[in-house]
Amino acid sequence: MGAGREKFDKPNEVRVTTPYLTKYERARILGTRALQISMNAPILVPLEGETDPLEIAIKELSQRKIPLIIRRYLPDGSFEDWSVSELKTD
């Protein structure tokens, strides 16, 4: 790696992006989690008759239980890592 890239190898300490989950991030998170659930990943919420992986993923998101991290890249090459549970979904 070049000398200029080394300072961007860790996430920002101070966050500059919005704390809201975008519709694109929401779609990707739900799709990724639904795929994991369909491949027999552990389900992190109690089921109430749901069998559809997407419905289960939506329920996990509403209860902030999805164990995924979103990496947001910034124009200067740095990035911010946000846990799905940290982001506001309103």
C-alpha atoms as an extended CHARMM CRD file, in Angstrom:
* protein
*
        90  EXT
         1         1  MET       CA              0.0000000000        0.0000000000        0.0000000000  PROA      1               0.0000000000
         2         2  GLY       CA              1.0670000000        3.5440000000       -0.6260000000  PROA      2               0.0000000000
         3         3  ALA       CA              1.9750000000        5.9350000000        2.1390000000  PROA      3               0.0000000000
         4         4  GLY       CA             -1.1990000000        7.9660000000        1.5710000000  PROA      4               0.0000000000
         5         5  ARG       CA             -3.5330000000        4.9910000000        2.0850000000  PROA      5               0.0000000000
         6         6  GLU       CA             -2.2620000000        3.9950000000        5.5090000000  PROA      6               0.0000000000
         7         7  LYS       CA             -4.1240000000        6.7120000000        7.3870000000  PROA      7               0.0000000000
         8         8  PHE       CA             -7.4600000000        5.5090000000        5.9550000000  PROA      8               0.0000000000
         9         9  ASP       CA             -7.1060000000        1.8670000000        6.9860000000  PROA      9               0.0000000000
        10        10  LYS       CA             -9.1290000000        2.4180000000       10.1630000000  PROA      10              0.0000000000
        11        11  PRO       CA            -12.5890000000        3.9100000000       10.5320000000  PROA      11              0.0000000000
        12        12  ASN       CA            -13.0880000000        7.5290000000       11.5130000000  PROA      12              0.0000000000
        13        13  GLU       CA            -13.2210000000        8.2610000000       15.2210000000  PROA      13              0.0000000000
        14        14  VAL       CA            -15.5840000000       11.2230000000       14.7290000000  PROA      14              0.0000000000
        15        15  ARG       CA            -18.5700000000       10.4370000000       12.5450000000  PROA      15              0.0000000000
        16        16  VAL       CA            -19.6860000000       12.9270000000        9.9240000000  PROA      16              0.0000000000
        17        17  THR       CA            -22.4710000000       11.0180000000        8.1690000000  PROA      17              0.0000000000
        18        18  THR       CA            -26.1090000000       10.9460000000        9.2110000000  PROA      18              0.0000000000
        19        19  PRO       CA            -27.2180000000        8.4380000000       11.8720000000  PROA      19              0.0000000000
        20        20  TYR       CA            -30.1980000000        7.3630000000        9.7460000000  PROA      20              0.0000000000
        21        21  LEU       CA            -30.3910000000        4.1090000000        7.7990000000  PROA      21              0.0000000000
        22        22  THR       CA            -30.9290000000        4.9770000000        4.1200000000  PROA      22              0.0000000000
        23        23  LYS       CA            -33.4330000000        3.1070000000        1.9730000000  PROA      23              0.0000000000
        24        24  TYR       CA            -30.5410000000        1.5910000000        0.0060000000  PROA      24              0.0000000000
        25        25  GLU       CA            -28.7650000000        0.4020000000        3.1500000000  PROA      25              0.0000000000
        26        26  ARG       CA            -32.0770000000       -0.9520000000        4.4760000000  PROA      26              0.0000000000
        27        27  ALA       CA            -32.6510000000       -2.9370000000        1.2800000000  PROA      27              0.0000000000
        28        28  ARG       CA            -29.1350000000       -4.3620000000        1.3170000000  PROA      28              0.0000000000
        29        29  ILE       CA            -29.2360000000       -5.2170000000        5.0330000000  PROA      29              0.0000000000
        30        30  LEU       CA            -32.6190000000       -6.9440000000        4.7600000000  PROA      30              0.0000000000
        31        31  GLY       CA            -31.5630000000       -8.8740000000        1.6550000000  PROA      31              0.0000000000
        32        32  THR       CA            -28.2770000000       -9.9570000000        3.1980000000  PROA      32              0.0000000000
        33        33  ARG       CA            -29.8810000000      -10.9980000000        6.4670000000  PROA      33              0.0000000000
        34        34  ALA       CA            -32.7480000000      -12.8220000000        4.7050000000  PROA      34              0.0000000000
        35        35  LEU       CA            -30.1690000000      -14.7790000000        2.6920000000  PROA      35              0.0000000000
        36        36  GLN       CA            -28.2940000000      -15.6710000000        5.8800000000  PROA      36              0.0000000000
        37        37  ILE       CA            -31.5260000000      -16.8240000000        7.5320000000  PROA      37              0.0000000000
        38        38  SER       CA            -32.4290000000      -18.9220000000        4.4900000000  PROA      38              0.0000000000
        39        39  MET       CA            -29.0050000000      -20.5840000000        4.7950000000  PROA      39              0.0000000000
        40        40  ASN       CA            -29.8180000000      -21.6200000000        8.4040000000  PROA      40              0.0000000000
        41        41  ALA       CA            -28.1250000000      -18.7710000000       10.2760000000  PROA      41              0.0000000000
        42        42  PRO       CA            -29.3200000000      -18.3980000000       13.8720000000  PROA      42              0.0000000000
        43        43  ILE       CA            -32.4910000000      -16.3310000000       14.2190000000  PROA      43              0.0000000000
        44        44  LEU       CA            -32.1210000000      -13.6420000000       16.8700000000  PROA      44              0.0000000000
        45        45  VAL       CA            -35.7860000000      -12.8760000000       17.6100000000  PROA      45              0.0000000000
        46        46  PRO       CA            -38.6080000000      -15.0920000000       18.8480000000  PROA      46              0.0000000000
        47        47  LEU       CA            -40.7530000000      -16.3560000000       15.9830000000  PROA      47              0.0000000000
        48        48  GLU       CA            -44.5080000000      -15.9850000000       16.0370000000  PROA      48              0.0000000000
        49        49  GLY       CA            -45.3200000000      -18.2020000000       13.0880000000  PROA      49              0.0000000000
        50        50  GLU       CA            -43.1060000000      -16.4160000000       10.5460000000  PROA      50              0.0000000000
        51        51  THR       CA            -41.4740000000      -18.6840000000        7.9940000000  PROA      51              0.0000000000
        52        52  ASP       CA            -40.4390000000      -16.1790000000        5.3130000000  PROA      52              0.0000000000
        53        53  PRO       CA            -36.7660000000      -15.1750000000        5.7750000000  PROA      53              0.0000000000
        54        54  LEU       CA            -37.5030000000      -11.5960000000        4.6740000000  PROA      54              0.0000000000
        55        55  GLU       CA            -40.2700000000      -11.2200000000        7.2700000000  PROA      55              0.0000000000
        56        56  ILE       CA            -37.9100000000      -12.5430000000        9.9430000000  PROA      56              0.0000000000
        57        57  ALA       CA            -35.1940000000      -10.1040000000        8.8090000000  PROA      57              0.0000000000
        58        58  ILE       CA            -37.6740000000       -7.2090000000        8.9820000000  PROA      58              0.0000000000
        59        59  LYS       CA            -38.6280000000       -8.2710000000       12.5000000000  PROA      59              0.0000000000
        60        60  GLU       CA            -34.9500000000       -8.4410000000       13.5020000000  PROA      60              0.0000000000
        61        61  LEU       CA            -34.3730000000       -4.9580000000       12.0720000000  PROA      61              0.0000000000
        62        62  SER       CA            -37.3410000000       -3.4860000000       13.9350000000  PROA      62              0.0000000000
        63        63  GLN       CA            -35.9700000000       -4.9650000000       17.1790000000  PROA      63              0.0000000000
        64        64  ARG       CA            -32.3970000000       -3.8220000000       16.3270000000  PROA      64              0.0000000000
        65        65  LYS       CA            -30.9900000000       -7.3550000000       16.5040000000  PROA      65              0.0000000000
        66        66  ILE       CA            -29.2860000000       -7.6590000000       13.0970000000  PROA      66              0.0000000000
        67        67  PRO       CA            -25.5750000000       -8.3780000000       13.7280000000  PROA      67              0.0000000000
        68        68  LEU       CA            -24.1980000000       -6.5610000000       10.6790000000  PROA      68              0.0000000000
        69        69  ILE       CA            -21.9470000000       -3.5320000000       10.2100000000  PROA      69              0.0000000000
        70        70  ILE       CA            -22.4430000000       -0.8910000000        7.5040000000  PROA      70              0.0000000000
        71        71  ARG       CA            -19.2830000000        0.6870000000        6.0910000000  PROA      71              0.0000000000
        72        72  ARG       CA            -19.8710000000        4.1320000000        4.6060000000  PROA      72              0.0000000000
        73        73  TYR       CA            -17.0860000000        5.4090000000        2.3700000000  PROA      73              0.0000000000
        74        74  LEU       CA            -16.3460000000        9.1230000000        2.2660000000  PROA      74              0.0000000000
        75        75  PRO       CA            -14.9990000000       11.1610000000       -0.6850000000  PROA      75              0.0000000000
        76        76  ASP       CA            -11.5170000000       11.4630000000        0.8410000000  PROA      76              0.0000000000
        77        77  GLY       CA            -11.1170000000        7.6700000000        0.8850000000  PROA      77              0.0000000000
        78        78  SER       CA            -11.8120000000        7.2070000000        4.5800000000  PROA      78              0.0000000000
        79        79  PHE       CA            -14.8370000000        5.3640000000        5.9220000000  PROA      79              0.0000000000
        80        80  GLU       CA            -17.1890000000        5.0720000000        8.8610000000  PROA      80              0.0000000000
        81        81  ASP       CA            -18.4290000000        1.8130000000       10.3310000000  PROA      81              0.0000000000
        82        82  TRP       CA            -21.9370000000        1.8220000000       11.8070000000  PROA      82              0.0000000000
        83        83  SER       CA            -23.6040000000       -1.0800000000       13.5460000000  PROA      83              0.0000000000
        84        84  VAL       CA            -27.1680000000       -1.5930000000       12.3150000000  PROA      84              0.0000000000
        85        85  SER       CA            -28.3320000000       -1.3170000000       15.9250000000  PROA      85              0.0000000000
        86        86  GLU       CA            -26.8460000000        2.2100000000       16.1370000000  PROA      86              0.0000000000
        87        87  LEU       CA            -28.7580000000        3.5600000000       13.1430000000  PROA      87              0.0000000000
        88        88  LYS       CA            -32.1860000000        5.1490000000       13.3290000000  PROA      88              0.0000000000
        89        89  THR       CA            -34.7830000000        3.4790000000       11.1100000000  PROA      89              0.0000000000
        90        90  ASP       CA            -37.6520000000        5.9720000000       11.5290000000  PROA      90              0.0000000000
